Amino acid sequence: MKKKTYQNIYKILESLFSSNPPLSFHAKMSLAASVLASKFENWIFCGFYVSCNDKFLEIGPYYGKILPCTSIKYGNGVCGTSALNKQTITVKDILKYENYISCDSDTKSEIVVPIFNEDKLVAVLDIDSNKRNDFNKTDEQNLEKISTLFFKKNQK
């Protein structure tokens, strides 16, 4: 069922991102956060942190009930570690992640996916769930696929 949900999300975002005139990266992040968050009931935060000078991440568009961290240094927390290493990180139980930055006590698991424009990291997609072990390979693969839509060259 999760795979089918992601397939539908991909189609929705692909269509939205192909608008004419082209949407800005900021607009695409806003739409993606809203569409993604609306499809998964356990997700309590779905948003983006934008890379600034390859040193820190600044809060971007998000969907959630909490006020997130506004700035995260590369290497700090799940988002900062994902940015530093330029790779997806899945945390099945945040209580077991040493470098975790807590913004919401309801968060139990997290996934962070880097967003690239060509080879340059421009942002990370951060998703928190109120359920332990909520993220798996299906999430990783599909969110990474969705992350390629932001700067897809053949969009109209």
C-alpha positions in Angstrom: 0.0 0.0 0.0 2.8 2.4 0.8 4.4 1.9 -2.6 1.1 2.7 -4.3 0.7 5.8 -2.2 4.2 7.0 -3.3 3.5 6.2 -6.9 0.4 8.5 -6.7 2.4 11.2 -4.9 5.1 11.1 -7.6 2.5 11.6 -10.3 0.9 14.4 -8.5 4.1 16.3 -7.9 5.4 15.6 -11.4 2.3 17.2 -12.8 2.4 20.2 -10.4 6.1 20.8 -11.0 5.6 20.8 -14.8 3.5 24.0 -14.6 4.0 26.9 -17.0 5.5 29.3 -16.1 7.9 27.1 -14.1 7.6 27.0 -10.3 10.4 28.2 -8.1 12.3 25.7 -5.8 10.5 27.4 -2.9 7.1 26.8 -4.4 7.9 23.2 -5.2 9.1 22.6 -1.6 5.8 24.1 -0.3 3.7 21.9 -2.5 5.7 18.7 -1.8 5.6 19.2 2.0 1.8 19.6 1.8 1.1 16.7 -0.6 3.5 14.3 1.2 2.2 15.1 4.7 -1.4 14.8 3.7 -0.9 11.2 2.6 0.6 9.6 5.8 -1.3 9.9 9.1 1.7 9.1 11.3 3.8 12.0 10.0 3.9 14.9 12.4 6.4 17.0 10.5 7.3 17.1 6.8 9.5 19.9 5.6 12.7 21.2 4.1 15.9 22.7 5.4 17.7 24.7 2.8 21.6 24.7 2.6 23.3 27.9 3.4 27.0 28.3 2.4 27.6 24.5 2.9 27.8 25.2 6.6 24.3 25.2 8.0 20.7 24.5 7.1 17.9 27.0 7.4 14.2 26.1 7.8 12.2 26.2 4.6 8.6 25.3 3.8 7.1 22.7 6.1 3.9 21.1 7.2 3.5 20.3 10.9 2.3 21.3 14.3 5.6 22.3 15.9 8.0 25.1 15.6 11.1 23.4 14.2 14.7 24.3 14.7 15.3 27.4 12.5 19.0 26.7 11.8 21.0 23.4 12.0 24.8 23.3 11.6 26.1 20.6 9.2 26.9 17.5 11.2 24.4 18.3 13.9 21.3 16.1 14.3 19.8 13.9 11.6 19.4 16.7 9.1 22.9 18.2 9.6 24.4 14.7 9.4 22.5 14.0 6.2 23.7 17.3 4.7 27.3 16.7 5.7 27.4 13.2 4.3 25.1 13.9 1.4 23.1 10.7 2.0 19.7 9.6 3.2 19.4 8.7 6.9 16.6 6.7 8.4 16.3 6.6 12.2 13.9 3.9 13.3 14.0 5.0 17.0 15.2 8.5 17.7 15.9 7.6 21.3 18.8 5.4 20.0 20.3 8.1 17.8 23.1 9.9 19.8 23.2 13.0 17.7 19.4 13.7 17.7 18.0 17.2 18.1 14.6 17.1 19.7 12.0 19.5 18.5 8.9 17.5 19.3 8.6 14.9 22.1 6.0 13.0 20.0 8.6 12.2 17.3 9.6 8.5 17.4 11.3 8.0 14.0 12.7 10.1 11.3 13.9 10.1 7.7 16.0 12.8 6.0 16.7 12.8 2.3 19.1 15.2 0.6 18.0 17.3 -2.4 20.5 18.0 -5.1 20.7 20.4 -8.1 23.1 18.5 -10.3 25.8 17.5 -7.7 25.2 20.4 -5.3 23.2 19.8 -2.1 20.5 22.5 -1.9 18.3 21.2 0.8 17.2 18.2 2.8 13.7 16.8 3.2 13.0 16.0 6.9 10.1 13.8 7.9 9.2 12.9 11.5 6.7 10.2 12.6 5.0 9.6 15.9 5.5 5.8 15.3 8.8 3.9 15.9 10.1 2.0 12.8 7.8 3.9 10.5 10.4 4.3 7.7 12.0 1.6 5.6 13.6 0.9 2.2 10.3 1.7 0.5 10.3 5.2 2.0 14.0 5.7 1.2 13.7 4.6 -2.4 10.5 6.6 -3.1 11.5 9.8 -1.3 14.9 9.7 -3.1 13.0 9.3 -6.4 10.7 12.2 -5.5 13.8 14.3 -4.6 14.9 14.1 -8.2 11.8 15.9 -9.4 12.8 19.3 -8.0 15.4 20.0 -10.7 14.3 17.7 -13.4 15.5 19.1 -16.7 12.6 18.1 -19.0 9.9 19.9 -17.0 8.0 22.4 -19.1 
